[in-house]
């Protein structure tokens, strides 16, 4: 109830004016090599689940974050299995509002939560050969989809970014 009230307050105050409600299985034009994806969750449980790649393609890159009472885990399709724990655990505030951010370069996927850098996953470091094929370069860029199995994502936003190594 508190999380719903918080979202209503954010929406009426104009903070959510740039945020778009998540629609499952709808193509969103977004190239993660150029813009970052921001996702707002308001639950302390559920799954963030998005995919990037050509519509109706067999080989799409999928990212999943599971929010559970025992901890928060992630899985990068084709790269990590089973689910992994973040080295730095995200802190869940009392209002349960988490802002996740995902950006990608040709060689890595970065994950942030409420401004804290949680993960920089190097595709070449995966023991799974298919990882680089799915994620590296611009193979699966251009659009994203929120899966119908996504139970945590409420809103999304995108931002231009400049990556400095």
Secondary structure, 3 states (H helix, E strand, C coil): CHHHHHHHHHHHCCHHHHCEECCECCCEECCCCCEEEEEEECCCCEEEEEEECCCCCCCCEEEEEEEECCEEEEEECCCCCCCEECCCCCCCCCCCCEEEEEEECCCEEEEEECCEEEEEEEHHHCCCCHHHHHHCCCCCCCEEEECCCCCCEEEEEEEECCCCC
